[in-house]
Amino acid sequence: DEYAELSYDKKTKEIVEQLVQHGHGVGIHVIMATQRVAKDVIIPILQDNLATVISCRVAEKRDSKFVLQKYGAEKLQGNGDMLYKDSGGNIVRVQSGYVGNQGVQDIVQAIIEKYKRAGWVNESCIFRY
């Protein structure tokens, strides 16, 4: 879900912050998405503990500087054009394919079916989208 919307709930925000902060040490990978580039959403705890960052085009130079600690994301073309910042701080421009909502649903359904056949997933643990 959109992280900015989830972060309105104080309890949810605290849980996500703890997961990001402590999860890295035990091998939990967090994928987080937000369209709102603001200091109240992307707080320092998150910035410090998310090893890699992908940024699509942003509206202003200051937004790029805030997300990547460098300018450049404001000049991206859109349509899958993005900047990838690795854990070492290196930034690479990459191109991604577009996957719409139906494509995401198809992929999730295929994964669910695969793990159901293997006996690793039952109906009680399937999230309905």
Chimera marker file (.cmm) of the C-alpha trace (Angstrom):
<marker_set name="trace">
<marker id="1" x="0.000" y="0.000" z="0.000" r="1" g="1" b="0" radius="0.5"/>
<marker id="2" x="1.034" y="3.632" z="-0.221" r="1" g="1" b="0" radius="0.5"/>
<marker id="3" x="3.340" y="4.161" z="2.767" r="1" g="1" b="0" radius="0.5"/>
<marker id="4" x="2.292" y="7.795" z="3.256" r="1" g="1" b="0" radius="0.5"/>
<marker id="5" x="-1.292" y="6.631" z="3.862" r="1" g="1" b="0" radius="0.5"/>
<marker id="6" x="-0.183" y="3.863" z="6.234" r="1" g="1" b="0" radius="0.5"/>
<marker id="7" x="1.968" y="6.291" z="8.202" r="1" g="1" b="0" radius="0.5"/>
<marker id="8" x="-1.067" y="8.335" z="9.286" r="1" g="1" b="0" radius="0.5"/>
<marker id="9" x="-1.801" y="5.624" z="11.838" r="1" g="1" b="0" radius="0.5"/>
<marker id="10" x="0.753" y="6.081" z="14.628" r="1" g="1" b="0" radius="0.5"/>
<marker id="11" x="0.823" y="2.387" z="15.650" r="1" g="1" b="0" radius="0.5"/>
<marker id="12" x="1.326" y="1.194" z="12.055" r="1" g="1" b="0" radius="0.5"/>
<marker id="13" x="4.072" y="3.763" z="11.538" r="1" g="1" b="0" radius="0.5"/>
<marker id="14" x="5.894" y="2.564" z="14.674" r="1" g="1" b="0" radius="0.5"/>
<marker id="15" x="5.658" y="-1.088" z="13.587" r="1" g="1" b="0" radius="0.5"/>
<marker id="16" x="7.042" y="-0.328" z="10.119" r="1" g="1" b="0" radius="0.5"/>
<marker id="17" x="9.871" y="1.751" z="11.600" r="1" g="1" b="0" radius="0.5"/>
<marker id="18" x="10.836" y="-1.096" z="13.951" r="1" g="1" b="0" radius="0.5"/>
<marker id="19" x="10.623" y="-3.637" z="11.146" r="1" g="1" b="0" radius="0.5"/>
<marker id="20" x="12.913" y="-1.574" z="8.932" r="1" g="1" b="0" radius="0.5"/>
<marker id="21" x="15.288" y="-0.762" z="11.783" r="1" g="1" b="0" radius="0.5"/>
<marker id="22" x="15.659" y="-4.288" z="13.200" r="1" g="1" b="0" radius="0.5"/>
<marker id="23" x="14.697" y="-6.448" z="10.234" r="1" g="1" b="0" radius="0.5"/>
<marker id="24" x="17.870" y="-5.854" z="8.260" r="1" g="1" b="0" radius="0.5"/>
<marker id="25" x="19.937" y="-7.664" z="10.882" r="1" g="1" b="0" radius="0.5"/>
<marker id="26" x="17.847" y="-10.832" z="10.640" r="1" g="1" b="0" radius="0.5"/>
<marker id="27" x="17.438" y="-10.903" z="6.861" r="1" g="1" b="0" radius="0.5"/>
<marker id="28" x="14.036" y="-9.245" z="6.443" r="1" g="1" b="0" radius="0.5"/>
<marker id="29" x="13.848" y="-7.245" z="3.227" r="1" g="1" b="0" radius="0.5"/>
<marker id="30" x="11.381" y="-4.357" z="3.120" r="1" g="1" b="0" radius="0.5"/>
<marker id="31" x="10.038" y="-2.948" z="-0.115" r="1" g="1" b="0" radius="0.5"/>
<marker id="32" x="8.385" y="0.383" z="0.494" r="1" g="1" b="0" radius="0.5"/>
<marker id="33" x="6.668" y="2.733" z="-1.943" r="1" g="1" b="0" radius="0.5"/>
<marker id="34" x="5.444" y="6.276" z="-1.573" r="1" g="1" b="0" radius="0.5"/>
<marker id="35" x="4.495" y="9.046" z="-3.925" r="1" g="1" b="0" radius="0.5"/>
<marker id="36" x="4.783" y="11.673" z="-1.220" r="1" g="1" b="0" radius="0.5"/>
<marker id="37" x="8.314" y="12.967" z="-0.775" r="1" g="1" b="0" radius="0.5"/>
<marker id="38" x="8.134" y="14.659" z="2.608" r="1" g="1" b="0" radius="0.5"/>
<marker id="39" x="10.153" y="14.659" z="5.826" r="1" g="1" b="0" radius="0.5"/>
<marker id="40" x="7.171" y="13.441" z="7.836" r="1" g="1" b="0" radius="0.5"/>
<marker id="41" x="6.861" y="10.370" z="5.568" r="1" g="1" b="0" radius="0.5"/>
<marker id="42" x="10.478" y="9.473" z="4.763" r="1" g="1" b="0" radius="0.5"/>
<marker id="43" x="11.936" y="9.978" z="8.222" r="1" g="1" b="0" radius="0.5"/>
<marker id="44" x="15.662" y="9.640" z="9.059" r="1" g="1" b="0" radius="0.5"/>
<marker id="45" x="15.191" y="6.142" z="10.566" r="1" g="1" b="0" radius="0.5"/>
<marker id="46" x="13.908" y="4.937" z="7.199" r="1" g="1" b="0" radius="0.5"/>
<marker id="47" x="16.570" y="6.764" z="5.190" r="1" g="1" b="0" radius="0.5"/>
<marker id="48" x="19.339" y="5.293" z="7.334" r="1" g="1" b="0" radius="0.5"/>
<marker id="49" x="18.056" y="1.715" z="7.280" r="1" g="1" b="0" radius="0.5"/>
<marker id="50" x="16.861" y="1.213" z="3.707" r="1" g="1" b="0" radius="0.5"/>
<marker id="51" x="19.936" y="-0.137" z="1.943" r="1" g="1" b="0" radius="0.5"/>
<marker id="52" x="18.876" y="0.662" z="-1.612" r="1" g="1" b="0" radius="0.5"/>
<marker id="53" x="16.561" y="3.250" z="-3.129" r="1" g="1" b="0" radius="0.5"/>
<marker id="54" x="14.832" y="3.497" z="-6.487" r="1" g="1" b="0" radius="0.5"/>
<marker id="55" x="13.523" y="6.892" z="-7.519" r="1" g="1" b="0" radius="0.5"/>
<marker id="56" x="11.268" y="7.641" z="-10.446" r="1" g="1" b="0" radius="0.5"/>
<marker id="57" x="10.862" y="11.181" z="-11.737" r="1" g="1" b="0" radius="0.5"/>
<marker id="58" x="10.207" y="13.735" z="-9.002" r="1" g="1" b="0" radius="0.5"/>
<marker id="59" x="8.755" y="17.224" z="-9.347" r="1" g="1" b="0" radius="0.5"/>
<marker id="60" x="11.652" y="19.296" z="-8.034" r="1" g="1" b="0" radius="0.5"/>
<marker id="61" x="15.414" y="19.167" z="-7.479" r="1" g="1" b="0" radius="0.5"/>
<marker id="62" x="14.949" y="19.347" z="-3.703" r="1" g="1" b="0" radius="0.5"/>
<marker id="63" x="12.836" y="16.159" z="-3.829" r="1" g="1" b="0" radius="0.5"/>
<marker id="64" x="15.631" y="14.336" z="-5.653" r="1" g="1" b="0" radius="0.5"/>
<marker id="65" x="18.186" y="15.609" z="-3.144" r="1" g="1" b="0" radius="0.5"/>
<marker id="66" x="15.970" y="14.436" z="-0.274" r="1" g="1" b="0" radius="0.5"/>
<marker id="67" x="15.399" y="10.921" z="-1.639" r="1" g="1" b="0" radius="0.5"/>
<marker id="68" x="18.801" y="10.144" z="-3.193" r="1" g="1" b="0" radius="0.5"/>
<marker id="69" x="21.040" y="12.744" z="-1.508" r="1" g="1" b="0" radius="0.5"/>
<marker id="70" x="21.859" y="13.879" z="-5.072" r="1" g="1" b="0" radius="0.5"/>
<marker id="71" x="20.143" y="15.790" z="-7.845" r="1" g="1" b="0" radius="0.5"/>
<marker id="72" x="19.026" y="14.098" z="-11.036" r="1" g="1" b="0" radius="0.5"/>
<marker id="73" x="15.656" y="12.413" z="-10.473" r="1" g="1" b="0" radius="0.5"/>
<marker id="74" x="13.885" y="15.606" z="-11.549" r="1" g="1" b="0" radius="0.5"/>
<marker id="75" x="15.383" y="15.182" z="-15.049" r="1" g="1" b="0" radius="0.5"/>
<marker id="76" x="14.135" y="11.635" z="-15.660" r="1" g="1" b="0" radius="0.5"/>
<marker id="77" x="11.887" y="10.965" z="-18.645" r="1" g="1" b="0" radius="0.5"/>
<marker id="78" x="9.172" y="8.947" z="-16.886" r="1" g="1" b="0" radius="0.5"/>
<marker id="79" x="7.743" y="5.738" z="-18.393" r="1" g="1" b="0" radius="0.5"/>
<marker id="80" x="10.050" y="3.421" z="-16.452" r="1" g="1" b="0" radius="0.5"/>
<marker id="81" x="13.098" y="5.713" z="-16.365" r="1" g="1" b="0" radius="0.5"/>
<marker id="82" x="14.550" y="5.652" z="-12.840" r="1" g="1" b="0" radius="0.5"/>
<marker id="83" x="17.632" y="6.068" z="-10.688" r="1" g="1" b="0" radius="0.5"/>
<marker id="84" x="18.880" y="3.177" z="-8.547" r="1" g="1" b="0" radius="0.5"/>
<marker id="85" x="21.052" y="3.926" z="-5.510" r="1" g="1" b="0" radius="0.5"/>
<marker id="86" x="22.841" y="0.843" z="-4.181" r="1" g="1" b="0" radius="0.5"/>
<marker id="87" x="23.993" y="0.232" z="-0.613" r="1" g="1" b="0" radius="0.5"/>
<marker id="88" x="27.372" y="1.785" z="-1.419" r="1" g="1" b="0" radius="0.5"/>
<marker id="89" x="25.777" y="5.049" z="-2.524" r="1" g="1" b="0" radius="0.5"/>
<marker id="90" x="26.444" y="4.531" z="-6.237" r="1" g="1" b="0" radius="0.5"/>
<marker id="91" x="23.652" y="5.809" z="-8.474" r="1" g="1" b="0" radius="0.5"/>
<marker id="92" x="22.837" y="4.158" z="-11.798" r="1" g="1" b="0" radius="0.5"/>
<marker id="93" x="20.179" y="5.181" z="-14.301" r="1" g="1" b="0" radius="0.5"/>
<marker id="94" x="18.023" y="2.198" z="-15.269" r="1" g="1" b="0" radius="0.5"/>
<marker id="95" x="14.978" y="1.528" z="-17.418" r="1" g="1" b="0" radius="0.5"/>
<marker id="96" x="12.100" y="-0.626" z="-16.227" r="1" g="1" b="0" radius="0.5"/>
<marker id="97" x="9.167" y="-2.164" z="-17.988" r="1" g="1" b="0" radius="0.5"/>
<marker id="98" x="5.662" y="-1.061" z="-17.065" r="1" g="1" b="0" radius="0.5"/>
<marker id="99" x="3.419" y="-3.513" z="-15.224" r="1" g="1" b="0" radius="0.5"/>
<marker id="100" x="-0.158" y="-2.353" z="-14.626" r="1" g="1" b="0" radius="0.5"/>
<marker id="101" x="-2.565" y="-3.446" z="-11.896" r="1" g="1" b="0" radius="0.5"/>
<marker id="102" x="-3.794" y="-6.446" z="-13.880" r="1" g="1" b="0" radius="0.5"/>
<marker id="103" x="-0.205" y="-7.578" z="-14.485" r="1" g="1" b="0" radius="0.5"/>
<marker id="104" x="0.588" y="-7.361" z="-10.776" r="1" g="1" b="0" radius="0.5"/>
<marker id="105" x="-2.546" y="-9.333" z="-9.903" r="1" g="1" b="0" radius="0.5"/>
<marker id="106" x="-1.638" y="-12.011" z="-12.460" r="1" g="1" b="0" radius="0.5"/>
<marker id="107" x="1.892" y="-12.340" z="-11.028" r="1" g="1" b="0" radius="0.5"/>
<marker id="108" x="0.643" y="-12.541" z="-7.430" r="1" g="1" b="0" radius="0.5"/>
<marker id="109" x="-1.957" y="-15.148" z="-8.404" r="1" g="1" b="0" radius="0.5"/>
<marker id="110" x="0.686" y="-17.261" z="-10.176" r="1" g="1" b="0" radius="0.5"/>
<marker id="111" x="2.916" y="-17.150" z="-7.078" r="1" g="1" b="0" radius="0.5"/>
<marker id="112" x="0.006" y="-18.099" z="-4.807" r="1" g="1" b="0" radius="0.5"/>
<marker id="113" x="-0.912" y="-21.043" z="-7.041" r="1" g="1" b="0" radius="0.5"/>
<marker id="114" x="2.696" y="-22.249" z="-7.147" r="1" g="1" b="0" radius="0.5"/>
<marker id="115" x="3.023" y="-22.253" z="-3.368" r="1" g="1" b="0" radius="0.5"/>
<marker id="116" x="-0.436" y="-23.775" z="-2.861" r="1" g="1" b="0" radius="0.5"/>
<marker id="117" x="0.577" y="-26.694" z="-5.098" r="1" g="1" b="0" radius="0.5"/>
<marker id="118" x="3.748" y="-27.112" z="-3.047" r="1" g="1" b="0" radius="0.5"/>
<marker id="119" x="1.679" y="-27.126" z="0.165" r="1" g="1" b="0" radius="0.5"/>
<marker id="120" x="3.366" y="-24.043" z="1.582" r="1" g="1" b="0" radius="0.5"/>
<marker id="121" x="0.277" y="-21.817" z="1.525" r="1" g="1" b="0" radius="0.5"/>
<marker id="122" x="-3.286" y="-22.457" z="2.632" r="1" g="1" b="0" radius="0.5"/>
<marker id="123" x="-6.403" y="-20.346" z="2.143" r="1" g="1" b="0" radius="0.5"/>
<marker id="124" x="-6.148" y="-18.714" z="5.597" r="1" g="1" b="0" radius="0.5"/>
<marker id="125" x="-2.892" y="-16.937" z="4.758" r="1" g="1" b="0" radius="0.5"/>
<marker id="126" x="-3.808" y="-15.551" z="1.335" r="1" g="1" b="0" radius="0.5"/>
<marker id="127" x="-4.276" y="-11.792" z="1.172" r="1" g="1" b="0" radius="0.5"/>
<marker id="128" x="-7.145" y="-10.786" z="-1.085" r="1" g="1" b="0" radius="0.5"/>
<marker id="129" x="-6.465" y="-7.814" z="-3.317" r="1" g="1" b="0" radius="0.5"/>
<link id1="1" id2="2" r="1" g="1" b="0" radius="0.2"/>
<link id1="2" id2="3" r="1" g="1" b="0" radius="0.2"/>
<link id1="3" id2="4" r="1" g="1" b="0" radius="0.2"/>
<link id1="4" id2="5" r="1" g="1" b="0" radius="0.2"/>
<link id1="5" id2="6" r="1" g="1" b="0" radius="0.2"/>
<link id1="6" id2="7" r="1" g="1" b="0" radius="0.2"/>
<link id1="7" id2="8" r="1" g="1" b="0" radius="0.2"/>
<link id1="8" id2="9" r="1" g="1" b="0" radius="0.2"/>
<link id1="9" id2="10" r="1" g="1" b="0" radius="0.2"/>
<link id1="10" id2="11" r="1" g="1" b="0" radius="0.2"/>
<link id1="11" id2="12" r="1" g="1" b="0" radius="0.2"/>
<link id1="12" id2="13" r="1" g="1" b="0" radius="0.2"/>
<link id1="13" id2="14" r="1" g="1" b="0" radius="0.2"/>
<link id1="14" id2="15" r="1" g="1" b="0" radius="0.2"/>
<link id1="15" id2="16" r="1" g="1" b="0" radius="0.2"/>
<link id1="16" id2="17" r="1" g="1" b="0" radius="0.2"/>
<link id1="17" id2="18" r="1" g="1" b="0" radius="0.2"/>
<link id1="18" id2="19" r="1" g="1" b="0" radius="0.2"/>
<link id1="19" id2="20" r="1" g="1" b="0" radius="0.2"/>
<link id1="20" id2="21" r="1" g="1" b="0" radius="0.2"/>
<link id1="21" id2="22" r="1" g="1" b="0" radius="0.2"/>
<link id1="22" id2="23" r="1" g="1" b="0" radius="0.2"/>
<link id1="23" id2="24" r="1" g="1" b="0" radius="0.2"/>
<link id1="24" id2="25" r="1" g="1" b="0" radius="0.2"/>
<link id1="25" id2="26" r="1" g="1" b="0" radius="0.2"/>
<link id1="26" id2="27" r="1" g="1" b="0" radius="0.2"/>
<link id1="27" id2="28" r="1" g="1" b="0" radius="0.2"/>
<link id1="28" id2="29" r="1" g="1" b="0" radius="0.2"/>
<link id1="29" id2="30" r="1" g="1" b="0" radius="0.2"/>
<link id1="30" id2="31" r="1" g="1" b="0" radius="0.2"/>
<link id1="31" id2="32" r="1" g="1" b="0" radius="0.2"/>
<link id1="32" id2="33" r="1" g="1" b="0" radius="0.2"/>
<link id1="33" id2="34" r="1" g="1" b="0" radius="0.2"/>
<link id1="34" id2="35" r="1" g="1" b="0" radius="0.2"/>
<link id1="35" id2="36" r="1" g="1" b="0" radius="0.2"/>
<link id1="36" id2="37" r="1" g="1" b="0" radius="0.2"/>
<link id1="37" id2="38" r="1" g="1" b="0" radius="0.2"/>
<link id1="38" id2="39" r="1" g="1" b="0" radius="0.2"/>
<link id1="39" id2="40" r="1" g="1" b="0" radius="0.2"/>
<link id1="40" id2="41" r="1" g="1" b="0" radius="0.2"/>
<link id1="41" id2="42" r="1" g="1" b="0" radius="0.2"/>
<link id1="42" id2="43" r="1" g="1" b="0" radius="0.2"/>
<link id1="43" id2="44" r="1" g="1" b="0" radius="0.2"/>
<link id1="44" id2="45" r="1" g="1" b="0" radius="0.2"/>
<link id1="45" id2="46" r="1" g="1" b="0" radius="0.2"/>
<link id1="46" id2="47" r="1" g="1" b="0" radius="0.2"/>
<link id1="47" id2="48" r="1" g="1" b="0" radius="0.2"/>
<link id1="48" id2="49" r="1" g="1" b="0" radius="0.2"/>
<link id1="49" id2="50" r="1" g="1" b="0" radius="0.2"/>
<link id1="50" id2="51" r="1" g="1" b="0" radius="0.2"/>
<link id1="51" id2="52" r="1" g="1" b="0" radius="0.2"/>
<link id1="52" id2="53" r="1" g="1" b="0" radius="0.2"/>
<link id1="53" id2="54" r="1" g="1" b="0" radius="0.2"/>
<link id1="54" id2="55" r="1" g="1" b="0" radius="0.2"/>
<link id1="55" id2="56" r="1" g="1" b="0" radius="0.2"/>
<link id1="56" id2="57" r="1" g="1" b="0" radius="0.2"/>
<link id1="57" id2="58" r="1" g="1" b="0" radius="0.2"/>
<link id1="58" id2="59" r="1" g="1" b="0" radius="0.2"/>
<link id1="59" id2="60" r="1" g="1" b="0" radius="0.2"/>
<link id1="60" id2="61" r="1" g="1" b="0" radius="0.2"/>
<link id1="61" id2="62" r="1" g="1" b="0" radius="0.2"/>
<link id1="62" id2="63" r="1" g="1" b="0" radius="0.2"/>
<link id1="63" id2="64" r="1" g="1" b="0" radius="0.2"/>
<link id1="64" id2="65" r="1" g="1" b="0" radius="0.2"/>
<link id1="65" id2="66" r="1" g="1" b="0" radius="0.2"/>
<link id1="66" id2="67" r="1" g="1" b="0" radius="0.2"/>
<link id1="67" id2="68" r="1" g="1" b="0" radius="0.2"/>
<link id1="68" id2="69" r="1" g="1" b="0" radius="0.2"/>
<link id1="69" id2="70" r="1" g="1" b="0" radius="0.2"/>
<link id1="70" id2="71" r="1" g="1" b="0" radius="0.2"/>
<link id1="71" id2="72" r="1" g="1" b="0" radius="0.2"/>
<link id1="72" id2="73" r="1" g="1" b="0" radius="0.2"/>
<link id1="73" id2="74" r="1" g="1" b="0" radius="0.2"/>
<link id1="74" id2="75" r="1" g="1" b="0" radius="0.2"/>
<link id1="75" id2="76" r="1" g="1" b="0" radius="0.2"/>
<link id1="76" id2="77" r="1" g="1" b="0" radius="0.2"/>
<link id1="77" id2="78" r="1" g="1" b="0" radius="0.2"/>
<link id1="78" id2="79" r="1" g="1" b="0" radius="0.2"/>
<link id1="79" id2="80" r="1" g="1" b="0" radius="0.2"/>
<link id1="80" id2="81" r="1" g="1" b="0" radius="0.2"/>
<link id1="81" id2="82" r="1" g="1" b="0" radius="0.2"/>
<link id1="82" id2="83" r="1" g="1" b="0" radius="0.2"/>
<link id1="83" id2="84" r="1" g="1" b="0" radius="0.2"/>
<link id1="84" id2="85" r="1" g="1" b="0" radius="0.2"/>
<link id1="85" id2="86" r="1" g="1" b="0" radius="0.2"/>
<link id1="86" id2="87" r="1" g="1" b="0" radius="0.2"/>
<link id1="87" id2="88" r="1" g="1" b="0" radius="0.2"/>
<link id1="88" id2="89" r="1" g="1" b="0" radius="0.2"/>
<link id1="89" id2="90" r="1" g="1" b="0" radius="0.2"/>
<link id1="90" id2="91" r="1" g="1" b="0" radius="0.2"/>
<link id1="91" id2="92" r="1" g="1" b="0" radius="0.2"/>
<link id1="92" id2="93" r="1" g="1" b="0" radius="0.2"/>
<link id1="93" id2="94" r="1" g="1" b="0" radius="0.2"/>
<link id1="94" id2="95" r="1" g="1" b="0" radius="0.2"/>
<link id1="95" id2="96" r="1" g="1" b="0" radius="0.2"/>
<link id1="96" id2="97" r="1" g="1" b="0" radius="0.2"/>
<link id1="97" id2="98" r="1" g="1" b="0" radius="0.2"/>
<link id1="98" id2="99" r="1" g="1" b="0" radius="0.2"/>
<link id1="99" id2="100" r="1" g="1" b="0" radius="0.2"/>
<link id1="100" id2="101" r="1" g="1" b="0" radius="0.2"/>
<link id1="101" id2="102" r="1" g="1" b="0" radius="0.2"/>
<link id1="102" id2="103" r="1" g="1" b="0" radius="0.2"/>
<link id1="103" id2="104" r="1" g="1" b="0" radius="0.2"/>
<link id1="104" id2="105" r="1" g="1" b="0" radius="0.2"/>
<link id1="105" id2="106" r="1" g="1" b="0" radius="0.2"/>
<link id1="106" id2="107" r="1" g="1" b="0" radius="0.2"/>
<link id1="107" id2="108" r="1" g="1" b="0" radius="0.2"/>
<link id1="108" id2="109" r="1" g="1" b="0" radius="0.2"/>
<link id1="109" id2="110" r="1" g="1" b="0" radius="0.2"/>
<link id1="110" id2="111" r="1" g="1" b="0" radius="0.2"/>
<link id1="111" id2="112" r="1" g="1" b="0" radius="0.2"/>
<link id1="112" id2="113" r="1" g="1" b="0" radius="0.2"/>
<link id1="113" id2="114" r="1" g="1" b="0" radius="0.2"/>
<link id1="114" id2="115" r="1" g="1" b="0" radius="0.2"/>
<link id1="115" id2="116" r="1" g="1" b="0" radius="0.2"/>
<link id1="116" id2="117" r="1" g="1" b="0" radius="0.2"/>
<link id1="117" id2="118" r="1" g="1" b="0" radius="0.2"/>
<link id1="118" id2="119" r="1" g="1" b="0" radius="0.2"/>
<link id1="119" id2="120" r="1" g="1" b="0" radius="0.2"/>
<link id1="120" id2="121" r="1" g="1" b="0" radius="0.2"/>
<link id1="121" id2="122" r="1" g="1" b="0" radius="0.2"/>
<link id1="122" id2="123" r="1" g="1" b="0" radius="0.2"/>
<link id1="123" id2="124" r="1" g="1" b="0" radius="0.2"/>
<link id1="124" id2="125" r="1" g="1" b="0" radius="0.2"/>
<link id1="125" id2="126" r="1" g="1" b="0" radius="0.2"/>
<link id1="126" id2="127" r="1" g="1" b="0" radius="0.2"/>
<link id1="127" id2="128" r="1" g="1" b="0" radius="0.2"/>
<link id1="128" id2="129" r="1" g="1" b="0" radius="0.2"/>
</marker_set>
